[in-house]
Amino acid sequence: MIEIIQETKKTEDKLEGKLPKNIRQIGNPEKDFRIYMEDYVYTYLHPAQIQGMENGILPRLLILLGEIDHFSNRSCAFISGAIQVHNAEYPEELPELNDETWREIHLQIREYFEKCEIVGWVLDIPGNTLQITEEIELMHRKNFIGTYQFFFLMDSKEREEAFYTWKQGKLTRKEGYFIYYEKNPQMQEYMIQQREKRLGKAVSSEVVKDQTTKHYRALMLEKKEQPKKRGAGVLSYITSFLMVITLCVVSVVLIGHIERMDKMEETISVMSVASSTEENQTAQVSVETIQGNVIPVKENVDKSTEVSASIEENAKPVATSAPVEIQAQETAAEAVPVQESAPAQEPAAETANTAPETQDYKAQGYYIVQQGDNLQEICYKIYQTDAVLDKLCEINAIDNKDSIYVGQKLTLP
């Protein structure tokens, strides 16, 4: 009895040694029945995803080939071949699995996969979203009656796929499977022949091998390099993040400086306007025409001292604290009656009053808007007429004649 147990253990260890070592897991495979698909077969089932070919648009039906092995605590299916079934009459439609179709399938099995058995089938329906229908279950129950024969449903358009096994009278979805990497000359030769039929020219086996290994076996090396790439990616991300923060800080500082400079410029402008207004108010002297024996004042005299002297000479004494303007008015009340030629002297006095200020504005070529000013008053102040109002608006690009502000610099025409 002990010898029999030992012999059984050796057999189980031998079977366990047949499991592939270089594998890639997809999903969460179950323990009781595991499915292993060779990478050349997976490549043949996914031409659009792996080789960049625009296939998978039309529905496809394929037969899966391989073997079923039973171990001590589970059974395993190894898929090492796949044969596509074509519809000769209607290429755009799925073929029917009738007697003629099965004869063609067995001919290809004997030609390319002589040592393999049928382990399942594949249905690729773009846009199907992995929905099991009654027609699919009927086709599986009618043509794949083996206990471990399974069904692989694909949606090449959405890149979804899943294995199903017949369990308790219906197709039950499995959570995952494995892809393994071994030499597979039979599947390689079949892929070469199918490509030659499709393209109409010979294709070397090295081309097929290179394309497959480029997309699958290189994944094992890429996994080893992923930590390095991930570290480099994190460093690059941190560097970029710090650069963005630095740029943001610099931008905020520059904006603050620009705002402070704008405020400083505005303050200087207001101060200059106020200073100019104060100087103009200091320079202006109120002069009125006095009727009577008043000594004519020269046109070029604009100093307040000379005007005051002329008024004091012809007027009665008044309180020293009264303004010059009041004194002039009181003197005018007691003056000698006005001669007939006196009114003609009023424009001259008015010209003498406004000429120096007007000449200053015209000489400097601009006018600073003061409190209470409007465009019409400015024209009268400088030109004694509003005929230049439109010209003034045109030069300063003023659309609304009532829209000016204190401190605005107006270019004079």
C-alpha positions as CSV (number, residue, x, y, z in Angstrom):
1,M,0.0,0.0,0.0
2,I,2.8,2.4,0.8
3,E,4.6,1.6,-2.5
4,I,1.4,2.4,-4.4
5,I,1.1,5.8,-2.7
6,Q,4.8,6.6,-3.4
7,E,4.3,5.7,-7.0
8,T,1.2,7.9,-7.2
9,K,3.1,10.8,-5.7
10,K,6.0,10.4,-8.3
11,T,3.4,10.5,-11.1
12,E,1.8,13.6,-9.7
13,D,5.1,15.4,-9.4
14,K,5.9,14.4,-13.0
15,L,2.6,15.9,-14.2
16,E,3.1,19.0,-12.2
17,G,6.4,19.5,-14.0
18,K,4.6,19.8,-17.3
19,L,3.1,23.2,-16.3
20,P,4.7,26.1,-18.2
21,K,7.2,28.2,-16.2
22,N,7.0,31.4,-18.2
23,I,3.4,32.6,-17.9
24,R,1.3,35.8,-17.7
25,Q,-1.9,35.9,-15.7
26,I,-5.1,37.6,-17.0
27,G,-7.9,38.0,-14.5
28,N,-8.2,35.7,-11.5
29,P,-8.1,32.1,-12.7
30,E,-9.9,29.5,-10.7
31,K,-8.1,26.6,-9.0
32,D,-10.2,23.6,-10.1
33,F,-9.9,24.1,-13.9
34,R,-7.2,26.4,-15.4
35,I,-6.8,27.4,-19.0
36,Y,-3.4,28.1,-20.5
37,M,-3.2,29.8,-24.0
38,E,0.1,29.8,-26.0
39,D,1.1,33.3,-27.0
40,Y,1.1,32.6,-30.8
41,V,-2.5,31.5,-30.5
42,Y,-3.3,34.7,-28.5
43,T,-1.6,36.7,-31.3
44,Y,-3.7,35.0,-33.9
45,L,-6.9,35.8,-32.0
46,H,-6.0,39.5,-31.5
47,P,-4.6,40.8,-34.8
48,A,-6.1,44.3,-34.4
49,Q,-4.8,44.8,-30.9
50,I,-1.4,43.2,-31.3
51,Q,-0.2,43.8,-34.9
52,G,-2.1,47.1,-35.5
53,M,-4.1,45.5,-38.3
54,E,-7.7,46.7,-38.9
55,N,-9.2,43.2,-38.4
56,G,-11.8,42.2,-35.9
57,I,-14.4,44.3,-37.7
58,L,-16.3,41.3,-39.1
59,P,-17.5,38.4,-36.9
60,R,-15.2,35.4,-36.7
61,L,-15.6,31.7,-35.7
62,L,-12.5,29.7,-34.7
63,I,-11.8,26.2,-33.3
64,L,-9.3,25.9,-30.4
65,L,-6.9,22.9,-30.3
66,G,-4.7,21.6,-27.7
67,E,-4.8,19.0,-24.8
68,I,-6.4,18.5,-21.4
69,D,-4.2,17.3,-18.5
70,H,-5.5,16.3,-15.1
71,F,-3.3,16.8,-12.0
72,S,-3.8,15.8,-8.4
73,N,-6.1,18.8,-7.4
74,R,-7.1,20.4,-10.7
75,S,-7.4,20.0,-14.4
76,C,-5.7,22.2,-17.0
77,A,-6.4,22.9,-20.6
78,F,-3.4,23.9,-22.9
79,I,-4.4,25.7,-26.1
80,S,-1.6,25.5,-28.7
81,G,-3.5,26.0,-31.9
82,A,-6.5,27.8,-33.5
83,I,-8.2,27.3,-36.9
84,Q,-10.4,30.0,-38.3
85,V,-13.6,28.7,-40.1
86,H,-14.5,30.8,-43.1
87,N,-17.8,31.2,-44.9
88,A,-17.0,30.8,-48.5
89,E,-20.4,32.1,-49.8
90,Y,-20.9,35.0,-47.4
91,P,-17.5,36.1,-46.0
92,E,-19.2,38.8,-43.9
93,E,-21.4,36.3,-42.0
94,L,-20.6,33.6,-39.5
95,P,-20.3,30.1,-41.0
96,E,-22.5,27.2,-39.9
97,L,-20.9,24.2,-38.2
98,N,-22.4,21.5,-40.6
99,D,-20.9,18.3,-41.9
100,E,-19.0,20.0,-44.7
101,T,-17.5,22.6,-42.4
102,W,-16.4,19.9,-39.9
103,R,-14.7,17.9,-42.8
104,E,-12.7,21.0,-43.7
105,I,-11.8,21.6,-40.0
106,H,-10.5,18.0,-39.6
107,L,-8.4,18.3,-42.8
108,Q,-6.6,21.4,-41.4
109,I,-6.1,19.7,-38.0
110,R,-4.4,16.7,-39.7
111,E,-2.3,19.1,-41.8
112,Y,-1.1,21.5,-39.0
113,F,-2.1,20.1,-35.6
114,E,-2.0,16.3,-35.9
115,K,-1.3,15.7,-32.2
116,C,-3.9,18.1,-30.9
117,E,-7.6,17.6,-30.0
118,I,-10.5,20.0,-30.1
119,V,-10.7,21.7,-26.7
120,G,-13.1,24.6,-27.5
121,W,-14.2,27.3,-29.9
122,V,-14.1,31.0,-30.3
123,L,-16.8,33.5,-31.4
124,D,-15.7,37.1,-32.1
125,I,-18.8,39.4,-32.5
126,P,-17.9,43.1,-32.5
127,G,-20.2,45.1,-30.3
128,N,-21.7,42.0,-28.6
129,T,-20.5,43.0,-25.1
130,L,-20.0,39.4,-24.0
131,Q,-23.7,38.5,-24.0
132,I,-24.5,34.7,-24.0
133,T,-27.6,34.0,-26.1
134,E,-29.7,30.9,-26.5
135,E,-28.3,30.4,-30.0
136,I,-24.7,30.3,-28.6
137,E,-25.7,27.8,-25.9
138,L,-27.5,25.7,-28.4
139,M,-24.5,25.7,-30.8
140,H,-22.1,24.7,-27.9
141,R,-24.3,21.9,-26.6
142,K,-24.7,20.5,-30.1
143,N,-21.1,20.6,-31.3
144,F,-18.9,20.6,-28.2
145,I,-20.2,17.9,-25.9
146,G,-16.9,17.2,-24.1
147,T,-16.8,17.8,-20.3
148,Y,-13.8,20.1,-20.5
149,Q,-14.5,21.8,-23.9
150,F,-15.0,25.5,-23.3
151,F,-16.1,28.6,-25.2
152,F,-14.1,31.8,-25.7
153,L,-16.3,34.9,-26.4
154,M,-14.6,38.0,-27.8
155,D,-15.6,41.6,-28.7
156,S,-12.8,42.9,-30.8
157,K,-14.4,46.4,-31.1
158,E,-14.5,47.0,-27.3
159,R,-11.5,44.7,-26.6
160,E,-13.4,42.5,-24.2
161,E,-13.1,38.7,-23.8
162,A,-14.0,35.9,-21.4
163,F,-13.9,32.1,-21.2
164,Y,-17.0,30.0,-20.5
165,T,-17.3,26.4,-19.4
166,W,-20.4,24.2,-19.5
167,K,-21.6,23.8,-16.0
168,Q,-24.9,22.8,-14.6
169,G,-26.6,22.9,-17.9
170,K,-25.4,26.4,-19.0
171,L,-22.3,28.3,-20.0
172,T,-20.7,29.7,-16.9
173,R,-18.1,32.5,-17.1
174,K,-14.6,31.9,-15.8
175,E,-12.8,34.8,-14.0
176,G,-9.4,34.4,-15.7
177,Y,-6.8,32.4,-17.6
178,F,-3.0,32.3,-18.3
179,I,-0.9,33.0,-21.4
180,Y,2.3,30.9,-21.6
181,Y,5.4,31.2,-23.8
182,E,6.9,28.2,-25.5
183,K,8.1,27.1,-28.9
184,N,5.1,26.5,-31.1
185,P,6.2,25.7,-34.7
186,Q,2.8,24.2,-35.7
187,M,0.9,27.4,-34.9
188,Q,3.7,29.5,-36.5
189,E,3.5,27.5,-39.7
190,Y,-0.3,27.8,-39.8
191,M,-0.1,31.6,-39.3
192,I,2.4,31.9,-42.2
193,Q,0.2,29.9,-44.5
194,Q,-2.9,32.0,-43.6
195,R,-1.0,35.2,-44.2
196,E,0.3,34.0,-47.6
197,K,-3.3,33.2,-48.6
198,R,-4.5,36.6,-47.5
199,L,-1.7,38.7,-49.0
200,G,-0.9,36.4,-52.0
201,K,2.9,36.3,-51.3
202,A,5.3,34.3,-49.3
203,V,6.1,35.4,-45.7
204,S,9.1,34.1,-43.9
205,S,8.7,32.5,-40.5
206,E,11.1,35.0,-39.0
207,V,8.7,37.8,-39.7
208,V,5.9,36.1,-37.8
209,K,8.1,35.2,-35.0
210,D,9.5,38.7,-34.7
211,Q,6.1,40.3,-34.7
212,T,4.8,37.9,-32.0
213,T,7.8,38.1,-29.7
214,K,7.9,41.9,-30.1
215,H,4.4,42.3,-28.6
216,Y,4.4,39.5,-26.0
217,R,7.6,38.0,-24.9
218,A,9.1,41.5,-24.6
219,L,6.4,42.1,-22.0
220,M,8.4,40.0,-19.5
221,L,11.4,42.3,-19.9
222,E,9.2,45.4,-19.8
223,K,7.9,44.3,-16.4
224,K,11.4,44.2,-15.1
225,E,12.0,47.7,-16.4
226,Q,8.8,49.1,-15.1
227,P,10.1,50.0,-11.6
228,K,12.9,52.0,-13.2
229,K,10.6,53.7,-15.6
230,R,8.2,54.3,-12.8
231,G,10.9,55.9,-10.7
232,A,12.0,58.1,-13.6
233,G,8.4,59.1,-14.3
234,V,7.9,60.1,-10.6
235,L,11.1,62.2,-10.7
236,S,9.9,63.8,-13.9
237,Y,6.5,64.5,-12.5
238,I,8.0,66.1,-9.3
239,T,10.4,68.2,-11.4
240,S,7.5,69.4,-13.6
241,F,5.4,70.2,-10.6
242,L,8.2,72.2,-8.9
243,M,8.7,74.2,-12.2
244,V,5.0,75.0,-12.4
245,I,5.0,76.2,-8.8
246,T,8.1,78.3,-9.4
247,L,6.5,79.9,-12.5
248,C,3.3,80.6,-10.5
249,V,5.2,82.3,-7.7
250,V,7.2,84.4,-10.2
251,S,4.1,85.4,-12.0
252,V,2.4,86.5,-8.7
253,V,5.4,88.5,-7.7
254,L,5.6,90.2,-11.2
255,I,1.9,91.0,-11.1
256,G,2.3,92.5,-7.6
257,H,5.2,94.7,-8.9
258,I,3.2,95.8,-11.9
259,E,0.2,96.7,-9.8
260,R,2.4,98.8,-7.4
261,M,4.0,100.5,-10.4
262,D,0.6,101.3,-11.8
263,K,-0.6,102.8,-8.5
264,M,2.7,104.8,-8.2
265,E,2.2,106.1,-11.7
266,E,-1.4,107.1,-11.0
267,T,-0.3,108.8,-7.8
268,I,2.4,110.8,-9.6
269,S,-0.1,111.8,-12.3
270,V,-2.6,113.1,-9.7
271,M,0.1,114.9,-7.8
272,S,1.4,116.6,-11.1
273,V,-2.2,117.6,-12.0
274,A,-2.8,119.0,-8.5
275,S,0.5,120.9,-8.7
276,S,-0.2,122.3,-12.1
277,T,-3.7,123.4,-11.0
278,E,-2.3,125.1,-7.9
279,E,0.3,127.0,-10.0
280,N,-2.4,128.1,-12.5
281,Q,-4.6,129.3,-9.6
282,T,-1.7,131.2,-8.1
283,A,-0.8,132.8,-11.5
284,Q,-4.4,134.0,-12.2
285,V,-5.4,137.4,-10.9
286,S,-9.0,138.6,-10.9
287,V,-9.1,141.9,-13.0
288,E,-12.2,143.8,-13.7
289,T,-12.9,147.0,-15.8
290,I,-13.3,150.0,-13.6
291,Q,-15.3,152.8,-15.0
292,G,-13.9,156.2,-14.3
293,N,-10.5,157.9,-14.3
294,V,-8.5,154.8,-14.4
295,I,-5.0,154.8,-15.8
296,P,-4.8,152.3,-18.6
297,V,-2.9,149.1,-17.9
298,K,-0.4,147.8,-20.4
299,E,-1.4,144.6,-22.2
300,N,1.8,142.8,-21.3
301,V,1.5,143.5,-17.6
302,D,0.1,140.5,-15.7
303,K,1.6,140.8,-12.3
304,S,-0.8,141.3,-9.4
305,T,1.4,144.0,-7.8
306,E,1.0,146.4,-10.8
307,V,-2.8,145.9,-10.9
308,S,-3.1,146.6,-7.2
309,A,-1.0,149.8,-7.5
310,S,-3.2,151.1,-10.3
311,I,-6.4,150.4,-8.3
312,E,-5.0,152.0,-5.2
313,E,-4.1,155.2,-7.1
314,N,-7.6,155.8,-8.4
315,A,-9.8,154.4,-5.6
316,K,-10.8,155.6,-2.2
317,P,-9.1,154.1,0.8
318,V,-10.6,150.9,2.0
319,A,-9.8,148.4,4.7
320,T,-6.5,146.7,4.1
321,S,-8.0,143.3,5.0
322,A,-10.5,143.4,2.1
323,P,-9.6,141.6,-1.1
324,V,-8.4,143.5,-4.2
325,E,-11.6,142.5,-6.1
326,I,-13.9,144.1,-3.4
327,Q,-11.8,147.3,-3.4
328,A,-12.1,147.5,-7.2
329,Q,-15.9,147.1,-7.0
330,E,-16.2,149.9,-4.3
331,T,-14.1,152.2,-6.3
332,A,-16.1,151.6,-9.4
333,A,-19.3,152.6,-7.6
334,E,-17.9,156.1,-6.8
335,A,-16.1,156.6,-10.1
336,V,-16.7,159.3,-12.6
337,P,-19.6,158.6,-15.1
338,V,-18.6,156.4,-17.9
339,Q,-17.5,158.1,-21.2
340,E,-19.0,157.0,-24.5
341,S,-15.8,155.3,-25.6
342,A,-15.4,153.3,-22.3
343,P,-17.3,150.2,-23.4
344,A,-14.9,149.7,-26.3
345,Q,-12.2,149.1,-23.7
346,E,-13.9,146.0,-22.2
347,P,-12.7,143.5,-24.8
348,A,-9.2,144.7,-24.3
349,A,-9.5,144.2,-20.5
350,E,-10.9,140.8,-21.0
351,T,-8.1,139.9,-23.4
352,A,-5.6,141.2,-20.9
353,N,-7.3,138.9,-18.3
354,T,-7.3,135.7,-20.4
355,A,-4.4,136.2,-22.8
356,P,-1.5,135.1,-20.6
357,E,-3.3,131.9,-19.5
358,T,-4.5,131.1,-23.0
359,Q,-1.0,131.7,-24.4
360,D,0.5,129.3,-21.7
361,Y,-2.0,126.5,-22.7
362,K,-1.4,127.0,-26.4
363,A,2.4,127.1,-25.9
364,Q,2.5,123.9,-23.9
365,G,0.1,122.2,-26.4
366,Y,-2.1,120.4,-23.9
367,Y,-4.6,121.0,-21.1
368,I,-5.1,119.1,-17.9
369,V,-8.8,118.6,-17.0
370,Q,-9.7,120.2,-13.6
371,Q,-12.6,119.7,-11.2
372,G,-15.8,121.0,-12.7
373,D,-14.5,121.3,-16.3
374,N,-16.4,120.2,-19.4
375,L,-15.2,120.4,-23.0
376,Q,-17.3,123.4,-23.9
377,E,-15.9,125.5,-21.0
378,I,-12.4,124.4,-21.9
379,C,-12.9,125.6,-25.5
380,Y,-14.2,129.0,-24.2
381,K,-11.3,129.2,-21.7
382,I,-8.6,128.7,-24.3
383,Y,-10.2,129.8,-27.6
384,Q,-13.1,132.1,-26.4
385,T,-15.3,130.0,-28.7
386,D,-16.7,126.4,-29.0
387,A,-16.1,126.2,-32.7
388,V,-13.1,123.9,-32.0
389,L,-15.1,121.5,-29.9
390,D,-15.4,118.8,-32.6
391,K,-11.7,119.2,-33.5
392,L,-10.7,118.8,-29.8
393,C,-12.8,115.6,-29.5
394,E,-11.4,114.2,-32.8
395,I,-7.7,114.7,-31.8
396,N,-8.3,113.1,-28.3
397,A,-10.5,110.3,-29.7
398,I,-13.4,111.3,-27.4
399,D,-16.7,109.7,-28.5
400,N,-18.8,111.2,-25.7
401,K,-18.4,114.9,-25.2
402,D,-19.6,114.7,-21.6
403,S,-17.2,111.9,-20.7
404,I,-13.9,113.4,-19.4
405,Y,-12.3,113.0,-16.0
406,V,-10.1,115.0,-13.7
407,G,-6.4,114.8,-14.5
408,Q,-7.0,113.8,-18.2
409,K,-4.5,115.2,-20.6
410,L,-6.1,116.8,-23.6
411,T,-4.0,117.6,-26.7
412,L,-4.9,121.1,-28.0
413,P,-5.6,121.6,-31.8
